[in-house]
Amino acid sequence: MTKTTPVAISADSPLTTKAGVQIAQLGGNAIDIAVGAALAATLSEILMCSLGGSAFLMIHKPGQPPELIDGADAMPSGHLKLDPNSAGWQEVDLPYGDGITVRAGLASIAVPGMLAALETAWQRGGSLPWLEIVAPALELARNGFNLSPTTARWLSLAGKPLFYPQQASRDCFFPNGCQAVANEPFNIPDMAETLELIAQEGAKAFYQGDIAAAFVQEMAEHGGFVTRSDLANYRAIVRQPLQLTSMGFELALNPPPAVGGAAVGSLMKLLELTTQSDFTPAQRTLQQVKAIIALWELRTQENPEVFLAEETLRRYLPAIQSPNTMHLSVATGSGEMVSVTMSNGYGSGITIPGTGITCNNSLGEPELNPQGFLGAAVGERMISNMAPSLAWHPDGRCLAFGTPGASRITTAMAQMWTRYAREGVSLEEAVKAPRLHVEPKENKWRVLYEPGIDTTLLETEGKNLELYPFEQLDMFFGAIKIAGINAEGTLEAVADNRREGSVEIIP
């Protein structure tokens, strides 16, 4: 009889954690569990992530150095032969946070890397057959499932402008002309057939087979830029993580060309170097705002390769002293850890007909395209804020953690980390504490914050600050997922309730 793997899993959806449990019950290791759960999340957390999006996996096995599997979206080549001005894209205003404008449509889709990353992780360290890894996701595709409140909320915000115009997306998310409803039965047309192909052929079906053919046909007919050769030539990349020491912990962070890991690490260090233990809540808020503003300036002036160098950070200290994805974390009793962050961006609004696959809009997100629309070189990885992370402490604690949230990934993770590692609160308290975020807005800095943040000093000292309060804790500020082992050697997991949130622990 197969022995169940002791494991802690933290994810957004109970269906995602259930998929991980199914793999654990087969005796799968942390990589098997994480990859199987991630595939299930492309259904249970549809629109938050997708086979048509990107993924990063931070992996650790005891006795081996950690490694990062880079499945970032890549710049396609089709725009070199098409007039970008006549391509299939449109600007869409979305009422998310304080409002955002993105480009959507076929021309906003970059070369997806998610499935390549998941398969590469499994090939390098998985233990179960691929068919068994895909099985939980395939079960969801065949039988359907209840739509998650998180997906339903995103549809209520972005559904009509993004997902209603195209017929294939409308058929999926607006069956019979009505928006799909939270906690009601939901089925993704054609997804079962797609996953059956992937179960039999692996990622090759997506990048070279029938799915690739359908993908490229839709691109060619409606002004998209991804070509057959773009898909066939895509490879996940294995990278050495950034290493950081913070408040007694050793951390492994997402390395460049992604900026997420360097940004998270930099903000962690900036807060560590400047925050005093006797600060009042109002002083702590002011210090966090100054640190986030310094990070924005650092990101625009420094190469990500040198973000974490203390001599770089200290150049920014004077300014401080006088800123759609999903995440799942897995840890096993043997000390294996996997931290997975996946994204479909805000969504292009495009579903590839006959496949059920929704697609990213990485070419249309302003923050991912600092060189401008179509400014990156062909094949170049798109910039990413995703920051799946691992941490170890000499007392035996080890953590896999991360969050969705675009540019808020950095601020959410650094604030959680400071509360946990410096202030000594529990993981659950650190995750559930109110958060703030800072972003440039015209000639001011806009401070967005949740109830419970003391803004007293911001109101008196923040001459160039614009305050933007939220009425409740909100998924705009991320949704941190943590799985690990505590100092007593016990598995633990915490899921942020800013989204649905689900944990499973098998001791």
Secondary structure, 3 states (H helix, E strand, C coil): CCCCCCEEEEECCHHHHHHHHHHHHCCCCHHHHHHHHHHHHHHHCECCECCECEEEEEEECCCCCCEEEEECCECCCHHHCCCHHHCCCEEEEECCCCCEEEEECHHHCCECCHHHHHHHHHHHHCCCCHHHHHHHHHHHHHHCEECCHHHHHHHHHHHHHHHCCCHHHHHHHCHHHCCCCCCCEECCCCHHHHHHHHHHHCCHHHHCCHHHHHHHHHHHHHCCCCCHHHHHHCCCEEECCEEEEECCEEEEECCCCCCHHHHHHHHHHHHHHHCCCCCCHHHHHHHHHHHHHHHHHHHHHCCHHHCCCHHHHHCCHHHHHCCCEEEEEEEECCCCEEEEEEECCCCCCCEECCCCEEECCHHHCHHHCCCCCCCCCCCCECCCCCCCEEEECCCCCEEEEECCCCCHHHHHHHHHHHHHHHCCCCHHHHHHCCCEEEEEECCEEEEEECCCCCCHHHHHHCCCEEEEECCCCCHHHCCCEEEEECCCCCEEEEECCCCCCEEEEEC
